[in-house]
């Protein structure tokens, strides 16, 4: 968890033909700038399966939801 905060962030990510993330922008924020920024930083490290067109890998845009949820132990 990030500083004891919960939330959901949706990031619009351009998945390049290589499977690496390209451009991205915040589609729906969580209300916490810490979570919003962390979600984008984490997604920069991800590798995706690229879309295919006529058998060739191509870039495409997807929405990626990122959930931050505290465990019961951390809520006390």
Biopython code that builds the backbone (N, CA, C, O; Angstrom):
import numpy as np
from Bio.PDB.StructureBuilder import StructureBuilder

atoms = [
    (1, "UNK", "N", (0.847, -1.189, 0.000)),
    (1, "UNK", "CA", (0.000, 0.000, 0.000)),
    (1, "UNK", "C", (0.878, 1.234, 0.000)),
    (1, "UNK", "O", (2.050, 1.182, 0.374)),
    (2, "UNK", "N", (0.313, 2.310, -0.412)),
    (2, "UNK", "CA", (1.025, 3.581, -0.487)),
    (2, "UNK", "C", (0.467, 4.496, 0.604)),
    (2, "UNK", "O", (-0.646, 5.006, 0.472)),
    (3, "UNK", "N", (1.227, 4.707, 1.674)),
    (3, "UNK", "CA", (0.877, 5.631, 2.750)),
    (3, "UNK", "C", (-0.499, 5.372, 3.348)),
    (3, "UNK", "O", (-1.168, 6.311, 3.780)),
    (4, "UNK", "N", (-0.934, 4.111, 3.381)),
    (4, "UNK", "CA", (-2.207, 3.772, 3.999)),
    (4, "UNK", "C", (-3.417, 4.284, 3.258)),
    (4, "UNK", "O", (-4.457, 4.519, 3.873)),
    (5, "UNK", "N", (-3.315, 4.466, 1.951)),
    (5, "UNK", "CA", (-4.407, 5.002, 1.147)),
    (5, "UNK", "C", (-4.927, 3.912, 0.215)),
    (5, "UNK", "O", (-4.145, 3.155, -0.361)),
    (6, "UNK", "N", (-6.245, 3.836, 0.070)),
    (6, "UNK", "CA", (-6.864, 2.907, -0.868)),
    (6, "UNK", "C", (-7.452, 3.700, -2.025)),
    (6, "UNK", "O", (-7.747, 4.887, -1.891)),
    (7, "UNK", "N", (-7.618, 3.034, -3.161)),
    (7, "UNK", "CA", (-8.261, 3.685, -4.286)),
    (7, "UNK", "C", (-8.106, 2.909, -5.573)),
    (7, "UNK", "O", (-7.441, 1.874, -5.625)),
    (8, "UNK", "N", (-8.733, 3.433, -6.608)),
    (8, "UNK", "CA", (-8.672, 2.833, -7.942)),
    (8, "UNK", "C", (-8.276, 3.926, -8.924)),
    (8, "UNK", "O", (-8.830, 5.025, -8.913)),
    (9, "UNK", "N", (-7.315, 3.605, -9.767)),
    (9, "UNK", "CA", (-6.827, 4.519, -10.792)),
    (9, "UNK", "C", (-7.017, 3.822, -12.135)),
    (9, "UNK", "O", (-6.739, 2.628, -12.249)),
    (10, "UNK", "N", (-7.482, 4.536, -13.146)),
    (10, "UNK", "CA", (-7.542, 3.979, -14.492)),
    (10, "UNK", "C", (-6.615, 4.792, -15.376)),
    (10, "UNK", "O", (-6.750, 6.010, -15.492)),
    (11, "UNK", "N", (-5.671, 4.098, -15.999)),
    (11, "UNK", "CA", (-4.684, 4.751, -16.854)),
    (11, "UNK", "C", (-4.886, 4.265, -18.290)),
    (11, "UNK", "O", (-5.004, 3.065, -18.538)),
    (12, "UNK", "N", (-4.924, 5.198, -19.218)),
    (12, "UNK", "CA", (-5.000, 4.868, -20.656)),
    (12, "UNK", "C", (-3.558, 4.719, -21.122)),
    (12, "UNK", "O", (-2.764, 5.655, -21.019)),
    (13, "UNK", "N", (-3.220, 3.521, -21.642)),
    (13, "UNK", "CA", (-1.848, 3.196, -22.008)),
    (13, "UNK", "C", (-1.772, 2.827, -23.486)),
    (13, "UNK", "O", (-2.579, 2.044, -23.988)),
    (14, "UNK", "N", (-0.798, 3.400, -24.166)),
    (14, "UNK", "CA", (-0.496, 2.996, -25.535)),
    (14, "UNK", "C", (0.453, 1.795, -25.438)),
    (14, "UNK", "O", (1.573, 1.922, -24.945)),
    (15, "UNK", "N", (0.002, 0.641, -25.906)),
    (15, "UNK", "CA", (0.860, -0.544, -25.926)),
    (15, "UNK", "C", (1.517, -0.591, -27.302)),
    (15, "UNK", "O", (0.842, -0.744, -28.320)),
    (16, "UNK", "N", (2.831, -0.457, -27.320)),
    (16, "UNK", "CA", (3.575, -0.450, -28.571)),
    (16, "UNK", "C", (3.658, -1.857, -29.143)),
    (16, "UNK", "O", (3.400, -2.828, -28.431)),
    (17, "UNK", "N", (4.009, -1.981, -30.403)),
    (17, "UNK", "CA", (4.137, -3.276, -31.053)),
    (17, "UNK", "C", (5.157, -4.166, -30.348)),
    (17, "UNK", "O", (5.078, -5.391, -30.439)),
    (18, "UNK", "N", (6.102, -3.565, -29.654)),
    (18, "UNK", "CA", (7.117, -4.313, -28.909)),
    (18, "UNK", "C", (6.570, -4.875, -27.593)),
    (18, "UNK", "O", (7.223, -5.703, -26.958)),
    (19, "UNK", "N", (5.380, -4.433, -27.179)),
    (19, "UNK", "CA", (4.807, -4.841, -25.902)),
    (19, "UNK", "C", (5.143, -3.887, -24.775)),
    (19, "UNK", "O", (4.637, -4.036, -23.663)),
    (20, "UNK", "N", (5.985, -2.917, -25.046)),
    (20, "UNK", "CA", (6.334, -1.918, -24.031)),
    (20, "UNK", "C", (5.262, -0.819, -24.016)),
    (20, "UNK", "O", (4.621, -0.551, -25.033)),
    (21, "UNK", "N", (5.078, -0.188, -22.849)),
    (21, "UNK", "CA", (4.138, 0.923, -22.798)),
    (21, "UNK", "C", (4.739, 2.158, -23.456)),
    (21, "UNK", "O", (5.931, 2.433, -23.319)),
    (22, "UNK", "N", (3.909, 2.886, -24.160)),
    (22, "UNK", "CA", (4.341, 4.140, -24.783)),
    (22, "UNK", "C", (3.753, 5.302, -23.992)),
    (22, "UNK", "O", (3.986, 5.435, -22.790)),
    (23, "UNK", "N", (3.002, 6.124, -24.674)),
    (23, "UNK", "CA", (2.358, 7.253, -24.013)),
    (23, "UNK", "C", (1.292, 6.740, -23.060)),
    (23, "UNK", "O", (0.728, 5.665, -23.264)),
    (24, "UNK", "N", (1.025, 7.502, -22.036)),
    (24, "UNK", "CA", (-0.060, 7.159, -21.117)),
    (24, "UNK", "C", (-0.601, 8.425, -20.489)),
    (24, "UNK", "O", (0.096, 9.432, -20.366)),
    (25, "UNK", "N", (-1.844, 8.348, -20.100)),
    (25, "UNK", "CA", (-2.461, 9.457, -19.403)),
    (25, "UNK", "C", (-3.499, 8.936, -18.424)),
    (25, "UNK", "O", (-4.052, 7.848, -18.588)),
    (26, "UNK", "N", (-3.744, 9.734, -17.412)),
    (26, "UNK", "CA", (-4.684, 9.384, -16.362)),
    (26, "UNK", "C", (-6.104, 9.548, -16.892)),
    (26, "UNK", "O", (-6.531, 10.659, -17.207)),
    (27, "UNK", "N", (-6.827, 8.446, -16.991)),
    (27, "UNK", "CA", (-8.207, 8.498, -17.471)),
    (27, "UNK", "C", (-9.163, 8.783, -16.318)),
    (27, "UNK", "O", (-10.091, 9.581, -16.451)),
    (28, "UNK", "N", (-8.924, 8.118, -15.174)),
    (28, "UNK", "CA", (-9.757, 8.358, -13.992)),
    (28, "UNK", "C", (-8.872, 8.281, -12.762)),
    (28, "UNK", "O", (-8.307, 7.230, -12.457)),
    (29, "UNK", "N", (-8.756, 9.376, -12.072)),
    (29, "UNK", "CA", (-7.927, 9.431, -10.879)),
    (29, "UNK", "C", (-8.620, 8.840, -9.671)),
    (29, "UNK", "O", (-9.831, 8.621, -9.673)),
    (30, "UNK", "N", (-7.843, 8.588, -8.650)),
    (30, "UNK", "CA", (-8.348, 7.989, -7.419)),
    (30, "UNK", "C", (-8.782, 9.040, -6.406)),
    (30, "UNK", "O", (-9.463, 8.725, -5.429)),
    (31, "UNK", "N", (-8.391, 10.279, -6.638)),
    (31, "UNK", "CA", (-8.594, 11.325, -5.631)),
    (31, "UNK", "C", (-7.330, 11.552, -4.819)),
    (31, "UNK", "O", (-7.258, 12.478, -4.011)),
    (32, "UNK", "N", (-6.320, 10.688, -5.042)),
    (32, "UNK", "CA", (-5.037, 10.821, -4.352)),
    (32, "UNK", "C", (-3.941, 10.955, -5.406)),
    (32, "UNK", "O", (-3.725, 10.040, -6.200)),
    (33, "UNK", "N", (-3.260, 12.078, -5.413)),
    (33, "UNK", "CA", (-2.204, 12.280, -6.407)),
    (33, "UNK", "C", (-1.072, 11.270, -6.224)),
    (33, "UNK", "O", (-0.393, 10.919, -7.189)),
    (34, "UNK", "N", (-0.863, 10.798, -4.983)),
    (34, "UNK", "CA", (0.181, 9.799, -4.725)),
    (34, "UNK", "C", (-0.149, 8.503, -5.462)),
    (34, "UNK", "O", (0.716, 7.931, -6.126)),
    (35, "UNK", "N", (-1.398, 8.037, -5.350)),
    (35, "UNK", "CA", (-1.793, 6.809, -6.039)),
    (35, "UNK", "C", (-1.768, 6.996, -7.551)),
    (35, "UNK", "O", (-1.312, 6.118, -8.284)),
    (36, "UNK", "N", (-2.255, 8.129, -8.009)),
    (36, "UNK", "CA", (-2.301, 8.395, -9.452)),
    (36, "UNK", "C", (-0.901, 8.361, -10.061)),
    (36, "UNK", "O", (-0.698, 7.754, -11.112)),
    (37, "UNK", "N", (0.049, 8.998, -9.417)),
    (37, "UNK", "CA", (1.427, 9.024, -9.915)),
    (37, "UNK", "C", (2.078, 7.645, -9.820)),
    (37, "UNK", "O", (2.788, 7.224, -10.733)),
    (38, "UNK", "N", (1.834, 6.943, -8.707)),
    (38, "UNK", "CA", (2.431, 5.628, -8.522)),
    (38, "UNK", "C", (1.926, 4.639, -9.563)),
    (38, "UNK", "O", (2.698, 3.827, -10.072)),
    (39, "UNK", "N", (0.643, 4.699, -9.883)),
    (39, "UNK", "CA", (0.085, 3.791, -10.888)),
    (39, "UNK", "C", (0.803, 3.968, -12.222)),
    (39, "UNK", "O", (1.158, 2.983, -12.868)),
    (40, "UNK", "N", (1.018, 5.197, -12.635)),
    (40, "UNK", "CA", (1.694, 5.451, -13.907)),
    (40, "UNK", "C", (3.151, 5.003, -13.861)),
    (40, "UNK", "O", (3.662, 4.458, -14.840)),
    (41, "UNK", "N", (3.816, 5.224, -12.744)),
    (41, "UNK", "CA", (5.210, 4.776, -12.606)),
    (41, "UNK", "C", (5.305, 3.255, -12.678)),
    (41, "UNK", "O", (6.208, 2.716, -13.318)),
    (42, "UNK", "N", (4.379, 2.567, -12.025)),
    (42, "UNK", "CA", (4.394, 1.102, -12.052)),
    (42, "UNK", "C", (4.119, 0.576, -13.465)),
    (42, "UNK", "O", (4.756, -0.378, -13.910)),
    (43, "UNK", "N", (3.180, 1.196, -14.159)),
    (43, "UNK", "CA", (2.828, 0.729, -15.505)),
    (43, "UNK", "C", (3.981, 0.906, -16.496)),
    (43, "UNK", "O", (4.056, 0.177, -17.485)),
    (44, "UNK", "N", (4.858, 1.842, -16.252)),
    (44, "UNK", "CA", (6.021, 2.020, -17.132)),
    (44, "UNK", "C", (6.915, 0.788, -17.126)),
    (44, "UNK", "O", (7.671, 0.564, -18.071)),
    (45, "UNK", "N", (6.833, -0.021, -16.055)),
    (45, "UNK", "CA", (7.668, -1.216, -15.925)),
    (45, "UNK", "C", (7.011, -2.457, -16.541)),
    (45, "UNK", "O", (7.679, -3.468, -16.755)),
    (46, "UNK", "N", (5.738, -2.387, -16.819)),
    (46, "UNK", "CA", (5.003, -3.547, -17.321)),
    (46, "UNK", "C", (5.391, -3.884, -18.753)),
    (46, "UNK", "O", (5.894, -3.040, -19.495)),
    (47, "UNK", "N", (5.149, -5.128, -19.121)),
    (47, "UNK", "CA", (5.270, -5.582, -20.512)),
    (47, "UNK", "C", (3.934, -6.203, -20.887)),
    (47, "UNK", "O", (3.372, -6.986, -20.122)),
    (48, "UNK", "N", (3.435, -5.860, -22.043)),
    (48, "UNK", "CA", (2.118, -6.280, -22.497)),
    (48, "UNK", "C", (2.238, -7.200, -23.714)),
    (48, "UNK", "O", (3.275, -7.248, -24.376)),
    (49, "UNK", "N", (1.165, -7.919, -23.988)),
    (49, "UNK", "CA", (1.060, -8.656, -25.247)),
    (49, "UNK", "C", (0.434, -7.678, -26.230)),
    (49, "UNK", "O", (-0.695, -7.237, -26.019)),
    (50, "UNK", "N", (1.149, -7.326, -27.306)),
    (50, "UNK", "CA", (0.620, -6.311, -28.218)),
    (50, "UNK", "C", (-0.566, -6.823, -29.038)),
    (50, "UNK", "O", (-0.739, -8.027, -29.232)),
    (51, "UNK", "N", (-1.363, -5.888, -29.505)),
    (51, "UNK", "CA", (-2.458, -6.216, -30.413)),
    (51, "UNK", "C", (-1.860, -6.706, -31.732)),
    (51, "UNK", "O", (-0.704, -6.431, -32.051)),
    (52, "UNK", "N", (-2.679, -7.437, -32.489)),
    (52, "UNK", "CA", (-2.207, -7.941, -33.782)),
    (52, "UNK", "C", (-3.208, -7.544, -34.866)),
    (52, "UNK", "O", (-4.421, -7.545, -34.653)),
    (53, "UNK", "N", (-2.666, -7.210, -36.024)),
    (53, "UNK", "CA", (-3.486, -6.890, -37.190)),
    (53, "UNK", "C", (-2.843, -7.582, -38.378)),
    (53, "UNK", "O", (-1.675, -7.343, -38.684)),
    (54, "UNK", "N", (-3.602, -8.440, -39.047)),
    (54, "UNK", "CA", (-3.082, -9.217, -40.179)),
    (54, "UNK", "C", (-1.825, -9.994, -39.793)),
    (54, "UNK", "O", (-0.896, -10.134, -40.587)),
    (55, "UNK", "N", (-1.816, -10.501, -38.544)),
    (55, "UNK", "CA", (-0.689, -11.304, -38.079)),
    (55, "UNK", "C", (0.517, -10.522, -37.603)),
    (55, "UNK", "O", (1.496, -11.116, -37.154)),
    (56, "UNK", "N", (0.468, -9.205, -37.691)),
    (56, "UNK", "CA", (1.589, -8.359, -37.285)),
    (56, "UNK", "C", (1.256, -7.643, -35.977)),
    (56, "UNK", "O", (0.129, -7.189, -35.777)),
    (57, "UNK", "N", (2.241, -7.546, -35.094)),
    (57, "UNK", "CA", (2.058, -6.785, -33.863)),
    (57, "UNK", "C", (1.921, -5.308, -34.201)),
    (57, "UNK", "O", (2.679, -4.770, -35.008)),
    (58, "UNK", "N", (0.951, -4.662, -33.578)),
    (58, "UNK", "CA", (0.706, -3.233, -33.814)),
    (58, "UNK", "C", (0.488, -2.536, -32.478)),
    (58, "UNK", "O", (0.183, -3.179, -31.473)),
    (59, "UNK", "N", (0.645, -1.238, -32.477)),
    (59, "UNK", "CA", (0.366, -0.484, -31.252)),
    (59, "UNK", "C", (-1.140, -0.288, -31.112)),
    (59, "UNK", "O", (-1.866, -0.232, -32.105)),
    (60, "UNK", "N", (-1.594, -0.187, -29.874)),
    (60, "UNK", "CA", (-3.016, 0.012, -29.589)),
    (60, "UNK", "C", (-3.141, 0.639, -28.209)),
    (60, "UNK", "O", (-2.222, 0.553, -27.395)),
    (61, "UNK", "N", (-4.267, 1.264, -27.952)),
    (61, "UNK", "CA", (-4.539, 1.889, -26.660)),
    (61, "UNK", "C", (-5.433, 0.983, -25.834)),
    (61, "UNK", "O", (-6.377, 0.392, -26.358)),
    (62, "UNK", "N", (-5.134, 0.870, -24.528)),
    (62, "UNK", "CA", (-5.969, 0.107, -23.603)),
    (62, "UNK", "C", (-6.139, 0.894, -22.317)),
    (62, "UNK", "O", (-5.324, 1.758, -21.992)),
    (63, "UNK", "N", (-7.211, 0.587, -21.585)),
    (63, "UNK", "CA", (-7.430, 1.153, -20.252)),
    (63, "UNK", "C", (-7.002, 0.110, -19.226)),
    (63, "UNK", "O", (-7.435, -1.041, -19.281)),
    (64, "UNK", "N", (-6.152, 0.520, -18.296)),
    (64, "UNK", "CA", (-5.648, -0.394, -17.273)),
    (64, "UNK", "C", (-6.099, 0.109, -15.903)),
    (64, "UNK", "O", (-5.674, 1.177, -15.463)),
    (65, "UNK", "N", (-6.966, -0.662, -15.220)),
    (65, "UNK", "CA", (-7.335, -0.294, -13.850)),
    (65, "UNK", "C", (-6.265, -0.775, -12.879)),
    (65, "UNK", "O", (-5.774, -1.899, -12.988)),
    (66, "UNK", "N", (-5.910, 0.080, -11.935)),
    (66, "UNK", "CA", (-4.934, -0.275, -10.898)),
    (66, "UNK", "C", (-5.628, -0.055, -9.559)),
    (66, "UNK", "O", (-6.078, 1.050, -9.254)),
    (67, "UNK", "N", (-5.709, -1.118, -8.764)),
    (67, "UNK", "CA", (-6.395, -1.056, -7.477)),
    (67, "UNK", "C", (-5.380, -1.029, -6.347)),
    (67, "UNK", "O", (-4.416, -1.794, -6.347)),
    (68, "UNK", "N", (-5.601, -0.153, -5.397)),
    (68, "UNK", "CA", (-4.799, -0.094, -4.177)),
    (68, "UNK", "C", (-5.750, -0.426, -3.031)),
    (68, "UNK", "O", (-6.713, 0.297, -2.774)),
    (69, "UNK", "N", (-5.458, -1.539, -2.345)),
    (69, "UNK", "CA", (-6.354, -2.011, -1.299)),
    (69, "UNK", "C", (-5.536, -2.419, -0.086)),
    (69, "UNK", "O", (-4.582, -3.187, -0.205)),
    (70, "UNK", "N", (-5.905, -1.910, 1.073)),
    (70, "UNK", "CA", (-5.228, -2.267, 2.319)),
    (70, "UNK", "C", (-5.711, -3.632, 2.805)),
    (70, "UNK", "O", (-6.893, -3.954, 2.689)),
    (71, "UNK", "N", (-4.812, -4.419, 3.339)),
    (71, "UNK", "CA", (-5.217, -5.680, 3.953)),
    (71, "UNK", "C", (-5.896, -5.366, 5.281)),
    (71, "UNK", "O", (-5.741, -4.269, 5.816)),
    (72, "UNK", "N", (-6.645, -6.322, 5.810)),
    (72, "UNK", "CA", (-7.344, -6.112, 7.086)),
    (72, "UNK", "C", (-6.359, -5.752, 8.197)),
    (72, "UNK", "O", (-6.673, -4.941, 9.068)),
    (73, "UNK", "N", (-5.169, -6.354, 8.166)),
    (73, "UNK", "CA", (-4.164, -6.077, 9.201)),
    (73, "UNK", "C", (-3.726, -4.622, 9.173)),
    (73, "UNK", "O", (-3.422, -4.045, 10.218)),
    (74, "UNK", "N", (-3.690, -4.021, 7.981)),
    (74, "UNK", "CA", (-3.242, -2.638, 7.850)),
    (74, "UNK", "C", (-4.337, -1.618, 8.142)),
    (74, "UNK", "O", (-4.054, -0.427, 8.273)),
    (75, "UNK", "N", (-5.585, -2.072, 8.246)),
    (75, "UNK", "CA", (-6.686, -1.154, 8.503)),
    (75, "UNK", "C", (-6.866, -0.856, 9.987)),
    (75, "UNK", "O", (-7.590, 0.069, 10.353)),
    (76, "UNK", "N", (-6.216, -1.628, 10.832)),
    (76, "UNK", "CA", (-6.401, -1.436, 12.283)),
    (76, "UNK", "C", (-5.608, -0.287, 12.809)),
    (76, "UNK", "O", (-5.657, 0.002, 14.004)),
]
sb = StructureBuilder()
sb.init_structure("model")
sb.init_model(0)
sb.init_chain("A")
sb.init_seg("    ")
for serial, (resi, resn, name, xyz) in enumerate(atoms, 1):
    if name == "N":
        sb.init_residue(resn, " ", resi, " ")
    sb.init_atom(name, np.array(xyz, "f"), 0.0, 1.0, " ", f" {name:<3s}", serial, name[0])
structure = sb.get_structure()
